[in-house]
């Protein structure tokens, strides 16, 4: 499997959460999805979400390197 770009991984997370929301109708997940939705510029409606995503994605990458 090819590695995903940060944007592709973010979109995959949104798809996962949308599917989960469709099954559960969870208000909390619905609110989260509202903040995650991508605007025309390709960035999330809540800009802090994108910065958090990049920060945590980098943390996972670094953790993976240290465990190999």
mmCIF file of the N, C-alpha and C atoms, coordinates in Angstrom:
data_MODEL
# 
_entry.id   MODEL 
# 
loop_
_atom_site.group_PDB 
_atom_site.id 
_atom_site.type_symbol 
_atom_site.label_atom_id 
_atom_site.label_alt_id 
_atom_site.label_comp_id 
_atom_site.label_asym_id 
_atom_site.label_entity_id 
_atom_site.label_seq_id 
_atom_site.pdbx_PDB_ins_code 
_atom_site.Cartn_x 
_atom_site.Cartn_y 
_atom_site.Cartn_z 
_atom_site.occupancy 
_atom_site.B_iso_or_equiv 
_atom_site.pdbx_formal_charge 
_atom_site.auth_seq_id 
_atom_site.auth_comp_id 
_atom_site.auth_asym_id 
_atom_site.auth_atom_id 
_atom_site.pdbx_PDB_model_num 
ATOM 1   N N  . UNK A 1 1  ? 0.846   -1.180 0.000  1.00 0.00 ? 1  UNK A N  1 
ATOM 2   C CA . UNK A 1 1  ? 0.000   0.000  0.000  1.00 0.00 ? 1  UNK A CA 1 
ATOM 3   C C  . UNK A 1 1  ? 0.889   1.240  0.000  1.00 0.00 ? 1  UNK A C  1 
ATOM 4   N N  . UNK A 1 2  ? 0.534   2.190  -0.833 1.00 0.00 ? 2  UNK A N  1 
ATOM 5   C CA . UNK A 1 2  ? 1.286   3.440  -0.886 1.00 0.00 ? 2  UNK A CA 1 
ATOM 6   C C  . UNK A 1 2  ? 1.021   4.269  0.361  1.00 0.00 ? 2  UNK A C  1 
ATOM 7   N N  . UNK A 1 3  ? 2.012   5.065  0.727  1.00 0.00 ? 3  UNK A N  1 
ATOM 8   C CA . UNK A 1 3  ? 1.822   5.967  1.857  1.00 0.00 ? 3  UNK A CA 1 
ATOM 9   C C  . UNK A 1 3  ? 0.875   7.085  1.448  1.00 0.00 ? 3  UNK A C  1 
ATOM 10  N N  . UNK A 1 4  ? 0.052   7.494  2.382  1.00 0.00 ? 4  UNK A N  1 
ATOM 11  C CA . UNK A 1 4  ? -0.877  8.592  2.142  1.00 0.00 ? 4  UNK A CA 1 
ATOM 12  C C  . UNK A 1 4  ? -0.215  9.919  2.487  1.00 0.00 ? 4  UNK A C  1 
ATOM 13  N N  . UNK A 1 5  ? -0.583  10.947 1.750  1.00 0.00 ? 5  UNK A N  1 
ATOM 14  C CA . UNK A 1 5  ? -0.158  12.289 2.122  1.00 0.00 ? 5  UNK A CA 1 
ATOM 15  C C  . UNK A 1 5  ? -0.949  12.692 3.362  1.00 0.00 ? 5  UNK A C  1 
ATOM 16  N N  . UNK A 1 6  ? -0.513  13.716 4.080  1.00 0.00 ? 6  UNK A N  1 
ATOM 17  C CA . UNK A 1 6  ? -1.305  14.173 5.222  1.00 0.00 ? 6  UNK A CA 1 
ATOM 18  C C  . UNK A 1 6  ? -2.743  14.523 4.838  1.00 0.00 ? 6  UNK A C  1 
ATOM 19  N N  . UNK A 1 7  ? -2.923  15.121 3.672  1.00 0.00 ? 7  UNK A N  1 
ATOM 20  C CA . UNK A 1 7  ? -4.270  15.484 3.222  1.00 0.00 ? 7  UNK A CA 1 
ATOM 21  C C  . UNK A 1 7  ? -5.102  14.238 2.947  1.00 0.00 ? 7  UNK A C  1 
ATOM 22  N N  . UNK A 1 8  ? -4.522  13.250 2.285  1.00 0.00 ? 8  UNK A N  1 
ATOM 23  C CA . UNK A 1 8  ? -5.249  12.008 1.998  1.00 0.00 ? 8  UNK A CA 1 
ATOM 24  C C  . UNK A 1 8  ? -5.597  11.264 3.281  1.00 0.00 ? 8  UNK A C  1 
ATOM 25  N N  . UNK A 1 9  ? -4.675  11.246 4.227  1.00 0.00 ? 9  UNK A N  1 
ATOM 26  C CA . UNK A 1 9  ? -4.945  10.586 5.508  1.00 0.00 ? 9  UNK A CA 1 
ATOM 27  C C  . UNK A 1 9  ? -6.067  11.306 6.255  1.00 0.00 ? 9  UNK A C  1 
ATOM 28  N N  . UNK A 1 10 ? -6.077  12.627 6.184  1.00 0.00 ? 10 UNK A N  1 
ATOM 29  C CA . UNK A 1 10 ? -7.125  13.421 6.820  1.00 0.00 ? 10 UNK A CA 1 
ATOM 30  C C  . UNK A 1 10 ? -8.478  13.092 6.194  1.00 0.00 ? 10 UNK A C  1 
ATOM 31  N N  . UNK A 1 11 ? -8.510  12.999 4.861  1.00 0.00 ? 11 UNK A N  1 
ATOM 32  C CA . UNK A 1 11 ? -9.747  12.660 4.163  1.00 0.00 ? 11 UNK A CA 1 
ATOM 33  C C  . UNK A 1 11 ? -10.204 11.249 4.520  1.00 0.00 ? 11 UNK A C  1 
ATOM 34  N N  . UNK A 1 12 ? -9.268  10.328 4.687  1.00 0.00 ? 12 UNK A N  1 
ATOM 35  C CA . UNK A 1 12 ? -9.618  8.962  5.090  1.00 0.00 ? 12 UNK A CA 1 
ATOM 36  C C  . UNK A 1 12 ? -10.230 8.956  6.487  1.00 0.00 ? 12 UNK A C  1 
ATOM 37  N N  . UNK A 1 13 ? -9.671  9.767  7.385  1.00 0.00 ? 13 UNK A N  1 
ATOM 38  C CA . UNK A 1 13 ? -10.226 9.855  8.740  1.00 0.00 ? 13 UNK A CA 1 
ATOM 39  C C  . UNK A 1 13 ? -11.651 10.401 8.691  1.00 0.00 ? 13 UNK A C  1 
ATOM 40  N N  . UNK A 1 14 ? -11.875 11.420 7.860  1.00 0.00 ? 14 UNK A N  1 
ATOM 41  C CA . UNK A 1 14 ? -13.220 11.989 7.735  1.00 0.00 ? 14 UNK A CA 1 
ATOM 42  C C  . UNK A 1 14 ? -14.190 10.923 7.232  1.00 0.00 ? 14 UNK A C  1 
ATOM 43  N N  . UNK A 1 15 ? -13.794 10.177 6.227  1.00 0.00 ? 15 UNK A N  1 
ATOM 44  C CA . UNK A 1 15 ? -14.651 9.117  5.686  1.00 0.00 ? 15 UNK A CA 1 
ATOM 45  C C  . UNK A 1 15 ? -14.966 8.077  6.758  1.00 0.00 ? 15 UNK A C  1 
ATOM 46  N N  . UNK A 1 16 ? -13.971 7.690  7.529  1.00 0.00 ? 16 UNK A N  1 
ATOM 47  C CA . UNK A 1 16 ? -14.177 6.746  8.628  1.00 0.00 ? 16 UNK A CA 1 
ATOM 48  C C  . UNK A 1 16 ? -15.193 7.293  9.620  1.00 0.00 ? 16 UNK A C  1 
ATOM 49  N N  . UNK A 1 17 ? -15.017 8.554  10.022 1.00 0.00 ? 17 UNK A N  1 
ATOM 50  C CA . UNK A 1 17 ? -15.925 9.160  10.996 1.00 0.00 ? 17 UNK A CA 1 
ATOM 51  C C  . UNK A 1 17 ? -17.332 9.344  10.427 1.00 0.00 ? 17 UNK A C  1 
ATOM 52  N N  . UNK A 1 18 ? -17.439 9.688  9.133  1.00 0.00 ? 18 UNK A N  1 
ATOM 53  C CA . UNK A 1 18 ? -18.761 9.820  8.511  1.00 0.00 ? 18 UNK A CA 1 
ATOM 54  C C  . UNK A 1 18 ? -19.498 8.486  8.534  1.00 0.00 ? 18 UNK A C  1 
ATOM 55  N N  . UNK A 1 19 ? -18.784 7.417  8.236  1.00 0.00 ? 19 UNK A N  1 
ATOM 56  C CA . UNK A 1 19 ? -19.385 6.087  8.253  1.00 0.00 ? 19 UNK A CA 1 
ATOM 57  C C  . UNK A 1 19 ? -19.829 5.718  9.665  1.00 0.00 ? 19 UNK A C  1 
ATOM 58  N N  . UNK A 1 20 ? -18.983 6.025  10.637 1.00 0.00 ? 20 UNK A N  1 
ATOM 59  C CA . UNK A 1 20 ? -19.331 5.767  12.035 1.00 0.00 ? 20 UNK A CA 1 
ATOM 60  C C  . UNK A 1 20 ? -20.552 6.584  12.437 1.00 0.00 ? 20 UNK A C  1 
ATOM 61  N N  . UNK A 1 21 ? -20.589 7.840  12.018 1.00 0.00 ? 21 UNK A N  1 
ATOM 62  C CA . UNK A 1 21 ? -21.718 8.711  12.347 1.00 0.00 ? 21 UNK A CA 1 
ATOM 63  C C  . UNK A 1 21 ? -23.017 8.175  11.743 1.00 0.00 ? 21 UNK A C  1 
ATOM 64  N N  . UNK A 1 22 ? -22.959 7.700  10.504 1.00 0.00 ? 22 UNK A N  1 
ATOM 65  C CA . UNK A 1 22 ? -24.157 7.161  9.855  1.00 0.00 ? 22 UNK A CA 1 
ATOM 66  C C  . UNK A 1 22 ? -24.735 5.992  10.655 1.00 0.00 ? 22 UNK A C  1 
ATOM 67  N N  . UNK A 1 23 ? -23.870 5.197  11.272 1.00 0.00 ? 23 UNK A N  1 
ATOM 68  C CA . UNK A 1 23 ? -24.327 4.052  12.065 1.00 0.00 ? 23 UNK A CA 1 
ATOM 69  C C  . UNK A 1 23 ? -24.836 4.443  13.439 1.00 0.00 ? 23 UNK A C  1 
ATOM 70  N N  . UNK A 1 24 ? -24.223 5.455  14.045 1.00 0.00 ? 24 UNK A N  1 
ATOM 71  C CA . UNK A 1 24 ? -24.519 5.758  15.447 1.00 0.00 ? 24 UNK A CA 1 
ATOM 72  C C  . UNK A 1 24 ? -25.364 7.008  15.663 1.00 0.00 ? 24 UNK A C  1 
ATOM 73  N N  . UNK A 1 25 ? -25.308 7.936  14.712 1.00 0.00 ? 25 UNK A N  1 
ATOM 74  C CA . UNK A 1 25 ? -25.973 9.241  14.855 1.00 0.00 ? 25 UNK A CA 1 
ATOM 75  C C  . UNK A 1 25 ? -25.497 9.971  16.120 1.00 0.00 ? 25 UNK A C  1 
ATOM 76  N N  . UNK A 1 26 ? -24.257 9.761  16.494 1.00 0.00 ? 26 UNK A N  1 
ATOM 77  C CA . UNK A 1 26 ? -23.680 10.383 17.684 1.00 0.00 ? 26 UNK A CA 1 
ATOM 78  C C  . UNK A 1 26 ? -23.562 11.896 17.500 1.00 0.00 ? 26 UNK A C  1 
ATOM 79  N N  . UNK A 1 27 ? -24.149 12.656 18.424 1.00 0.00 ? 27 UNK A N  1 
ATOM 80  C CA . UNK A 1 27 ? -24.063 14.114 18.355 1.00 0.00 ? 27 UNK A CA 1 
ATOM 81  C C  . UNK A 1 27 ? -22.617 14.595 18.437 1.00 0.00 ? 27 UNK A C  1 
ATOM 82  N N  . UNK A 1 28 ? -21.815 13.929 19.255 1.00 0.00 ? 28 UNK A N  1 
ATOM 83  C CA . UNK A 1 28 ? -20.419 14.331 19.415 1.00 0.00 ? 28 UNK A CA 1 
ATOM 84  C C  . UNK A 1 28 ? -19.640 14.147 18.116 1.00 0.00 ? 28 UNK A C  1 
ATOM 85  N N  . UNK A 1 29 ? -19.862 13.023 17.451 1.00 0.00 ? 29 UNK A N  1 
ATOM 86  C CA . UNK A 1 29 ? -19.178 12.775 16.180 1.00 0.00 ? 29 UNK A CA 1 
ATOM 87  C C  . UNK A 1 29 ? -19.687 13.749 15.123 1.00 0.00 ? 29 UNK A C  1 
ATOM 88  N N  . UNK A 1 30 ? -20.976 14.037 15.127 1.00 0.00 ? 30 UNK A N  1 
ATOM 89  C CA . UNK A 1 30 ? -21.535 15.006 14.190 1.00 0.00 ? 30 UNK A CA 1 
ATOM 90  C C  . UNK A 1 30 ? -20.909 16.379 14.358 1.00 0.00 ? 30 UNK A C  1 
ATOM 91  N N  . UNK A 1 31 ? -20.732 16.805 15.605 1.00 0.00 ? 31 UNK A N  1 
ATOM 92  C CA . UNK A 1 31 ? -20.103 18.099 15.872 1.00 0.00 ? 31 UNK A CA 1 
ATOM 93  C C  . UNK A 1 31 ? -18.651 18.096 15.410 1.00 0.00 ? 31 UNK A C  1 
ATOM 94  N N  . UNK A 1 32 ? -17.952 17.004 15.668 1.00 0.00 ? 32 UNK A N  1 
ATOM 95  C CA . UNK A 1 32 ? -16.564 16.890 15.230 1.00 0.00 ? 32 UNK A CA 1 
ATOM 96  C C  . UNK A 1 32 ? -16.480 16.960 13.713 1.00 0.00 ? 32 UNK A C  1 
ATOM 97  N N  . UNK A 1 33 ? -17.365 16.253 13.027 1.00 0.00 ? 33 UNK A N  1 
ATOM 98  C CA . UNK A 1 33 ? -17.369 16.275 11.564 1.00 0.00 ? 33 UNK A CA 1 
ATOM 99  C C  . UNK A 1 33 ? -17.613 17.677 11.022 1.00 0.00 ? 33 UNK A C  1 
ATOM 100 N N  . UNK A 1 34 ? -18.435 18.458 11.717 1.00 0.00 ? 34 UNK A N  1 
ATOM 101 C CA . UNK A 1 34 ? -18.667 19.833 11.292 1.00 0.00 ? 34 UNK A CA 1 
ATOM 102 C C  . UNK A 1 34 ? -17.387 20.642 11.290 1.00 0.00 ? 34 UNK A C  1 
ATOM 103 N N  . UNK A 1 35 ? -16.534 20.406 12.257 1.00 0.00 ? 35 UNK A N  1 
ATOM 104 C CA . UNK A 1 35 ? -15.257 21.115 12.342 1.00 0.00 ? 35 UNK A CA 1 
ATOM 105 C C  . UNK A 1 35 ? -14.239 20.593 11.339 1.00 0.00 ? 35 UNK A C  1 
ATOM 106 N N  . UNK A 1 36 ? -14.384 19.342 10.949 1.00 0.00 ? 36 UNK A N  1 
ATOM 107 C CA . UNK A 1 36 ? -13.414 18.717 10.056 1.00 0.00 ? 36 UNK A CA 1 
ATOM 108 C C  . UNK A 1 36 ? -13.714 18.932 8.579  1.00 0.00 ? 36 UNK A C  1 
ATOM 109 N N  . UNK A 1 37 ? -14.946 19.302 8.245  1.00 0.00 ? 37 UNK A N  1 
ATOM 110 C CA . UNK A 1 37 ? -15.317 19.419 6.842  1.00 0.00 ? 37 UNK A CA 1 
ATOM 111 C C  . UNK A 1 37 ? -14.374 20.352 6.098  1.00 0.00 ? 37 UNK A C  1 
ATOM 112 N N  . UNK A 1 38 ? -14.009 19.936 4.898  1.00 0.00 ? 38 UNK A N  1 
ATOM 113 C CA . UNK A 1 38 ? -13.067 20.704 4.105  1.00 0.00 ? 38 UNK A CA 1 
ATOM 114 C C  . UNK A 1 38 ? -13.779 21.815 3.340  1.00 0.00 ? 38 UNK A C  1 
ATOM 115 N N  . UNK A 1 39 ? -13.159 22.978 3.348  1.00 0.00 ? 39 UNK A N  1 
ATOM 116 C CA . UNK A 1 39 ? -13.676 24.125 2.613  1.00 0.00 ? 39 UNK A CA 1 
ATOM 117 C C  . UNK A 1 39 ? -13.132 24.095 1.190  1.00 0.00 ? 39 UNK A C  1 
ATOM 118 N N  . UNK A 1 40 ? -13.511 25.087 0.384  1.00 0.00 ? 40 UNK A N  1 
ATOM 119 C CA . UNK A 1 40 ? -13.079 25.124 -1.013 1.00 0.00 ? 40 UNK A CA 1 
ATOM 120 C C  . UNK A 1 40 ? -11.565 25.154 -1.162 1.00 0.00 ? 40 UNK A C  1 
ATOM 121 N N  . UNK A 1 41 ? -10.874 25.730 -0.182 1.00 0.00 ? 41 UNK A N  1 
ATOM 122 C CA . UNK A 1 41 ? -9.410  25.793 -0.256 1.00 0.00 ? 41 UNK A CA 1 
ATOM 123 C C  . UNK A 1 41 ? -8.743  24.483 0.169  1.00 0.00 ? 41 UNK A C  1 
ATOM 124 N N  . UNK A 1 42 ? -9.569  23.476 0.530  1.00 0.00 ? 42 UNK A N  1 
ATOM 125 C CA . UNK A 1 42 ? -9.039  22.180 0.908  1.00 0.00 ? 42 UNK A CA 1 
ATOM 126 C C  . UNK A 1 42 ? -8.648  22.053 2.363  1.00 0.00 ? 42 UNK A C  1 
ATOM 127 N N  . UNK A 1 43 ? -8.841  23.103 3.128  1.00 0.00 ? 43 UNK A N  1 
ATOM 128 C CA . UNK A 1 43 ? -8.510  23.092 4.554  1.00 0.00 ? 43 UNK A CA 1 
ATOM 129 C C  . UNK A 1 43 ? -9.782  22.894 5.372  1.00 0.00 ? 43 UNK A C  1 
ATOM 130 N N  . UNK A 1 44 ? -9.653  22.345 6.593  1.00 0.00 ? 44 UNK A N  1 
ATOM 131 C CA . UNK A 1 44 ? -10.825 22.136 7.446  1.00 0.00 ? 44 UNK A CA 1 
ATOM 132 C C  . UNK A 1 44 ? -11.499 23.444 7.847  1.00 0.00 ? 44 UNK A C  1 
ATOM 133 N N  . UNK A 1 45 ? -12.786 23.362 8.148  1.00 0.00 ? 45 UNK A N  1 
ATOM 134 C CA . UNK A 1 45 ? -13.549 24.534 8.584  1.00 0.00 ? 45 UNK A CA 1 
ATOM 135 C C  . UNK A 1 45 ? -12.929 25.147 9.836  1.00 0.00 ? 45 UNK A C  1 
ATOM 136 N N  . UNK A 1 46 ? -12.352 24.323 10.692 1.00 0.00 ? 46 UNK A N  1 
ATOM 137 C CA . UNK A 1 46 ? -11.649 24.792 11.890 1.00 0.00 ? 46 UNK A CA 1 
ATOM 138 C C  . UNK A 1 46 ? -10.149 24.683 11.617 1.00 0.00 ? 46 UNK A C  1 
ATOM 139 N N  . UNK A 1 47 ? -9.469  25.812 11.359 1.00 0.00 ? 47 UNK A N  1 
ATOM 140 C CA . UNK A 1 47 ? -8.046  25.768 11.002 1.00 0.00 ? 47 UNK A CA 1 
ATOM 141 C C  . UNK A 1 47 ? -7.170  25.090 12.055 1.00 0.00 ? 47 UNK A C  1 
ATOM 142 N N  . UNK A 1 48 ? -7.557  25.170 13.313 1.00 0.00 ? 48 UNK A N  1 
ATOM 143 C CA . UNK A 1 48 ? -6.759  24.530 14.365 1.00 0.00 ? 48 UNK A CA 1 
ATOM 144 C C  . UNK A 1 48 ? -6.733  23.015 14.186 1.00 0.00 ? 48 UNK A C  1 
ATOM 145 N N  . UNK A 1 49 ? -7.799  22.456 13.610 1.00 0.00 ? 49 UNK A N  1 
ATOM 146 C CA . UNK A 1 49 ? -7.850  21.010 13.386 1.00 0.00 ? 49 UNK A CA 1 
ATOM 147 C C  . UNK A 1 49 ? -6.722  20.570 12.455 1.00 0.00 ? 49 UNK A C  1 
ATOM 148 N N  . UNK A 1 50 ? -6.465  21.363 11.421 1.00 0.00 ? 50 UNK A N  1 
ATOM 149 C CA . UNK A 1 50 ? -5.417  21.009 10.464 1.00 0.00 ? 50 UNK A CA 1 
ATOM 150 C C  . UNK A 1 50 ? -4.040  21.051 11.138 1.00 0.00 ? 50 UNK A C  1 
ATOM 151 N N  . UNK A 1 51 ? -3.796  22.082 11.915 1.00 0.00 ? 51 UNK A N  1 
ATOM 152 C CA . UNK A 1 51 ? -2.517  22.182 12.621 1.00 0.00 ? 51 UNK A CA 1 
ATOM 153 C C  . UNK A 1 51 ? -2.347  21.021 13.600 1.00 0.00 ? 51 UNK A C  1 
ATOM 154 N N  . UNK A 1 52 ? -3.407  20.684 14.315 1.00 0.00 ? 52 UNK A N  1 
ATOM 155 C CA . UNK A 1 52 ? -3.357  19.538 15.228 1.00 0.00 ? 52 UNK A CA 1 
ATOM 156 C C  . UNK A 1 52 ? -3.069  18.255 14.458 1.00 0.00 ? 52 UNK A C  1 
ATOM 157 N N  . UNK A 1 53 ? -3.740  18.093 13.314 1.00 0.00 ? 53 UNK A N  1 
ATOM 158 C CA . UNK A 1 53 ? -3.554  16.896 12.494 1.00 0.00 ? 53 UNK A CA 1 
ATOM 159 C C  . UNK A 1 53 ? -2.096  16.766 12.067 1.00 0.00 ? 53 UNK A C  1 
ATOM 160 N N  . UNK A 1 54 ? -1.504  17.854 11.597 1.00 0.00 ? 54 UNK A N  1 
ATOM 161 C CA . UNK A 1 54 ? -0.109  17.812 11.165 1.00 0.00 ? 54 UNK A CA 1 
ATOM 162 C C  . UNK A 1 54 ? 0.814   17.478 12.342 1.00 0.00 ? 54 UNK A C  1 
ATOM 163 N N  . UNK A 1 55 ? 0.548   18.066 13.486 1.00 0.00 ? 55 UNK A N  1 
ATOM 164 C CA . UNK A 1 55 ? 1.362   17.817 14.674 1.00 0.00 ? 55 UNK A CA 1 
ATOM 165 C C  . UNK A 1 55 ? 1.299   16.344 15.076 1.00 0.00 ? 55 UNK A C  1 
ATOM 166 N N  . UNK A 1 56 ? 0.101   15.796 15.152 1.00 0.00 ? 56 UNK A N  1 
ATOM 167 C CA . UNK A 1 56 ? -0.042  14.405 15.587 1.00 0.00 ? 56 UNK A CA 1 
ATOM 168 C C  . UNK A 1 56 ? 0.423   13.423 14.520 1.00 0.00 ? 56 UNK A C  1 
ATOM 169 N N  . UNK A 1 57 ? 0.249   13.772 13.259 1.00 0.00 ? 57 UNK A N  1 
ATOM 170 C CA . UNK A 1 57 ? 0.762   12.921 12.183 1.00 0.00 ? 57 UNK A CA 1 
ATOM 171 C C  . UNK A 1 57 ? 2.277   12.816 12.284 1.00 0.00 ? 57 UNK A C  1 
ATOM 172 N N  . UNK A 1 58 ? 2.911   13.948 12.546 1.00 0.00 ? 58 UNK A N  1 
ATOM 173 C CA . UNK A 1 58 ? 4.362   13.960 12.692 1.00 0.00 ? 58 UNK A CA 1 
ATOM 174 C C  . UNK A 1 58 ? 4.786   13.140 13.910 1.00 0.00 ? 58 UNK A C  1 
ATOM 175 N N  . UNK A 1 59 ? 4.038   13.235 14.983 1.00 0.00 ? 59 UNK A N  1 
ATOM 176 C CA . UNK A 1 59 ? 4.345   12.449 16.185 1.00 0.00 ? 59 UNK A CA 1 
ATOM 177 C C  . UNK A 1 59 ? 4.275   10.953 15.894 1.00 0.00 ? 59 UNK A C  1 
ATOM 178 N N  . UNK A 1 60 ? 3.276   10.543 15.125 1.00 0.00 ? 60 UNK A N  1 
ATOM 179 C CA . UNK A 1 60 ? 3.135   9.126  14.773 1.00 0.00 ? 60 UNK A CA 1 
ATOM 180 C C  . UNK A 1 60 ? 4.304   8.687  13.901 1.00 0.00 ? 60 UNK A C  1 
ATOM 181 N N  . UNK A 1 61 ? 4.689   9.524  12.932 1.00 0.00 ? 61 UNK A N  1 
ATOM 182 C CA . UNK A 1 61 ? 5.826   9.186  12.072 1.00 0.00 ? 61 UNK A CA 1 
ATOM 183 C C  . UNK A 1 61 ? 7.088   9.001  12.901 1.00 0.00 ? 61 UNK A C  1 
ATOM 184 N N  . UNK A 1 62 ? 7.338   9.936  13.805 1.00 0.00 ? 62 UNK A N  1 
ATOM 185 C CA . UNK A 1 62 ? 8.536   9.853  14.641 1.00 0.00 ? 62 UNK A CA 1 
ATOM 186 C C  . UNK A 1 62 ? 8.494   8.626  15.536 1.00 0.00 ? 62 UNK A C  1 
ATOM 187 N N  . UNK A 1 63 ? 7.340   8.317  16.065 1.00 0.00 ? 63 UNK A N  1 
ATOM 188 C CA . UNK A 1 63 ? 7.181   7.144  16.922 1.00 0.00 ? 63 UNK A CA 1 
ATOM 189 C C  . UNK A 1 63 ? 7.432   5.868  16.130 1.00 0.00 ? 63 UNK A C  1 
ATOM 190 N N  . UNK A 1 64 ? 6.944   5.826  14.896 1.00 0.00 ? 64 UNK A N  1 
ATOM 191 C CA . UNK A 1 64 ? 7.129   4.649  14.045 1.00 0.00 ? 64 UNK A CA 1 
ATOM 192 C C  . UNK A 1 64 ? 8.601   4.436  13.730 1.00 0.00 ? 64 UNK A C  1 
ATOM 193 N N  . UNK A 1 65 ? 9.325   5.512  13.475 1.00 0.00 ? 65 UNK A N  1 
ATOM 194 C CA . UNK A 1 65 ? 10.746  5.418  13.165 1.00 0.00 ? 65 UNK A CA 1 
ATOM 195 C C  . UNK A 1 65 ? 11.507  4.893  14.373 1.00 0.00 ? 65 UNK A C  1 
ATOM 196 N N  . UNK A 1 66 ? 11.141  5.347  15.542 1.00 0.00 ? 66 UNK A N  1 
ATOM 197 C CA . UNK A 1 66 ? 11.840  4.938  16.760 1.00 0.00 ? 66 UNK A CA 1 
ATOM 198 C C  . UNK A 1 66 ? 11.548  3.497  17.159 1.00 0.00 ? 66 UNK A C  1 
ATOM 199 N N  . UNK A 1 67 ? 10.470  2.913  16.622 1.00 0.00 ? 67 UNK A N  1 
ATOM 200 C CA . UNK A 1 67 ? 10.104  1.545  16.987 1.00 0.00 ? 67 UNK A CA 1 
ATOM 201 C C  . UNK A 1 67 ? 10.512  0.521  15.939 1.00 0.00 ? 67 UNK A C  1 
ATOM 202 N N  . UNK A 1 68 ? 11.155  0.960  14.883 1.00 0.00 ? 68 UNK A N  1 
ATOM 203 C CA . UNK A 1 68 ? 11.540  0.026  13.810 1.00 0.00 ? 68 UNK A CA 1 
ATOM 204 C C  . UNK A 1 68 ? 12.880  -0.577 14.101 1.00 0.00 ? 68 UNK A C  1 
# 
